Amino acid sequence: MTQDPNVFAGAFVDRSGERRKDPDWLAEALSHADTRFVPVWGDRCLIGGDPPRAILLRRSMVEEHLGDDVIFLGLFRQQPAFAVAISRDVDMPYADIGEFRDLRFVGTALPPDEANLAAHARALVLWNGATLYCPQCGSASVPEAGGNSRRCCNPECHQSIFPRTDPAIIVLVRQGDKCLLGRQASWPAGRYSTIAGFVEPGESLEDAVRREVYEETNIRVGDVHYHSSQPWPFPSSLMLGFVAEATSEDVRLNDGELEDARWFTRDELKSGDVGLPFTISIARRLVDYFINGD
């Protein structure tokens, strides 16, 4: 439905999958003068400047942090790019050139290609750090394919382990000049957002939309239309955005996940009296889509 990428999305990195299993090419790329490194300290990325930019480093600046777990991201602006994991157990490095910040709060301020690269780096760093052991047999695992997969060290198992992405639907339910929004008790007072939930095994995306909306709000929906998607690396979700047409009106909180859910008109949402989702999220884009009458 839309061609403009959401924050963190966009094919800005040539992932060059064929080079991941070429150790000679990777070794040469790691030593190349034009290669750039994306440092990830814990779960934060290095940001600096005004307006903010993602700070990419040369090899000489990351030498002390390089190890077997350096991750090949692809070609960024036609140059090789790698992610470098830095433990939060060490003091925050590079304080003289920037600050490690949470992408959830700076993603919209970064150039779209840098936000995409940083989210990519963060996701793979966290996945590698959380997959040190084989989920099948519990043996140690080691990175392979430039850190884009891992391999179990147990010769009797020896399975390849790939990054997991959890699909989740997020939906703007509308009926005429009103839309359905809900809120969780933990959110700031007055904030409402679109309905969302994870896709269950054996379930299509459209079925997940209908199930989640009914479970949380008692509303039945008919037509379901795809809008756009957003990689959400907090830690590893893929948000699949939809617009759905309601066929009922009586709101009831069936499963207790929401504190409140109600219908809002465009005028109510435009008034500024309703707290809306953060601009970084696909939820906000869906709400704006409705407000603008697109």
N, C-alpha and C positions, 0 to 999 in steps of 0.2 A: 504494500500500500504506500510505503514511503521509501525513497532512495537515499535520503540524507542519513548518515549513520548516527546512532546514539553515542553518548560518551563512552569511551573505551572500545567502541566498535570501529570497523573500517579496515580494509586490506592495505594498511600502510607498510607492513613488513612482508617482504618476500621470504616466506618461511623456508624455502629451498630444501624441501624434505629429502631430496636426493643426496644432499651433501652431509646429512646427519650421520651417515654410515661410511663416510670417507675419512678415515683418521688422518691421512696425509694432508688432505685439504683443510681439515679442522686445525691441525697443528700449525700449518702455515698461516691460517687466518688469525690464530691466537697471537702470533708474533708480528703481524703486519702493522705498519705504522699508522694506517688509517682505521684500524679496527677500534670500535667503541665498546665500552663496558658499562652496563647498567648496574650500579650497586644497590642491593636490597639489604637493609639493616633490620633484621627481624622480619617485620612485614611492612616496612616503610621505604619509600623511595626518595632519592636525593633531589631536592628542589631548590632553586635559587633564582634570584633576579626579580625585577619588577617591570613588566608583568612576569609572573612565575614561568620558569622553564624547567624541564627535566634535565639534570646535569649528567652528561655522558663523559666518561673518563677514558684516558689513554692507558695502555698497559702499564707504563711506568708508575702510574698513580694507584694501581690496584695490585701490584706485584705481591705484596705481603698477604693478600687475601685470596690469591689464586690457589686452586687445588684441583683435585679430580672431579669436583662437583660443579665446575664452571659450565654454564648452560648456553648452548648455541640457540639464539633466537631467530636468526635469519639475516637477510640483508636489509639494512635500514638506511635510507637515502643512498643506496647503492654500495654501502660499506658493511662488512661483517659486524654483527652486534652480538654480544654475550651478556648474560646475567651473572652476577657474582653475589653469592650469599655471604653476608657478614653477620655473625652471631650477635644477639643483643647482650651477650655476656661481656662484650668489650665496650669500652666507652664509645660514644657516637663519633665516628671518624668524619673527616672532611668538613668540620665545623667552620673552617676558614673560607669555604667557597659555597656553602649551602646548608640546608637543614633537611633531615629525613622527616618526611611528613606522610600523613595518612591520605591515600589517594581519594578516599571518600569526600575529603574536604577541599581538595585542590584540583580534582579531575576536570571540572568545568573551566578552570582558569588556564589550563595547559593547552598548547596547540593540539589539535585532534590527533596528529600522528604521534606526538610524544606521549599523550595519555594512553593511546593504544599500546605503544611499546612498553611503557612502565607497567601497565596492567598485565601484559603478557609475561614480563620478567617476574613480577610479584607472584603470579599464579604458579609458574613453574618452580620458583624457589621454594615456595611453601609446600608444593606437592612433593618435591624431592625430599624435603626435610621431614615430611610426615610418612614417607614410604621407605624408611631405612630397612624394614624387614618385609619379607614376602608375606602377603596376606593369605597365601595358600598353606604354607608349611611353617612359617615363622622364622625361617633362616634369614641371614643378612642378605641384603640386595645391594647391587652396585649400579651406578648410572651407565647407560649406553645410549647410542644415537645422539651424542652431544647433549645428554641430559634430558632428552625428550621422551625417554622410556628408561626402565630399569630392568635388571636381570637378577633372578634369584641365584644365590651362590651355591645352593644345594644341588649337586649333580643329579640327584634323583628327582628333583623338581625342575629346576632350571627354567622356569617359565618367564616369559616377558611380561612386564608390568607396565601398563600405560596410564597416563593421567586420566582421572575421572572428572567428568563434568555432569552436574546434576541439573536436568531440565526442570524448569518451573514455569508455569503459566502466570501471566498477569493480565488482567482484563478490565476494560472500561465497559461496564454494563449501562446501557442507555435505554430510555423509553421516551420518545418524543423530545421535549425540551428539558428533560431531567436525566441525571445519571446517578448511579449507586456508588457510594463511597463508604468505607468503614474505618474504624480506628482500633488500635490495640491499647490496652491500659497503660503500657510502658511508654507510650509516645507523649511528646509535649502536649499540654492541654490545647484542645481545639483543632489538632491536626487530623486530617482525614486523607485516605489514599484509596487506590484501586484494590480490588480483590486479587489475591495471589495465593499460590500453593504449589507444591511439588507434584510432578507427574508420577503416578504410581505404575508398578510393573503391569504390562499387558494393556495399557491404556493409551488411546490416541490423545493428541493435544486437544481436539474439540471436546472429547469426552471429559478430559480433565477440567476444562473450563466449566462445563455444565455441572460437574460434580462439586467442584470447589465453591462455585457461586451458591449452589443450593445448600451445601453443608454449612456454610458460614452465614448465609442471609435468608434462606428459604425461598429465594427467587429462582424461578425457572427461566432459562434462556433458550431461544430458538436459533436463529442464524448467528454464526460465529465467523468473524472475518479477521484474517491475519493482518497485523499492522507493521511490526518490526521486531527486532531482537536486540538484546544487549548482553555481552559477556559481563558477568558480575563476579569479579574475583575475590569475594569476601565470604568464604574462601574460594568456591569453585562452582558457581551456578551459571546457567545460561537462561536468561529471562526471555520468554517468548510472549510478545505482546499481542493482544487481541482486542477487538471491539465486538461486543455481543448485544443482541437485541433481546430485551426482557419480554416475557410473555405472561408475567404475573407481577403484582405490586406489593403484596403483604410481606413486610420485612419481619423476620424472626431470627434470633441468634441460635441456630440449631446446635452447633457444636461447642459453643462457649469460647471460641478462639478470639472473637472480637468483643470489645467492650460496648461498641455501638456501631450501627450501620443505618444509613438513611439516604433518602433521595435528595438531591440538590439540583436547583435550576441553574442555568447559565448565569443569570443575574446574581444569584447568591454567591456563586464562585467568583464572579468578577468584583464583588463588593469589597473584598479584602478581609471580610469577617471570618472566613474559613481558612484555617491553616492548611496549606497544600504541600505535597511531597517536595523533597529537595530537587532542585533543577537538574542535578546530576543524573537522576533516575529516569528510567523509562516510564515509571508511574506518572511522573510530572508531564512527560511528553504526551501520554495518553489523555491526561486531564486537559492539557492545553489544546490538544486536538479537538476535544469536545467543546471547550469554551469558544474556540474560534469558529466552530461550526463547519470544520473541514469535512 
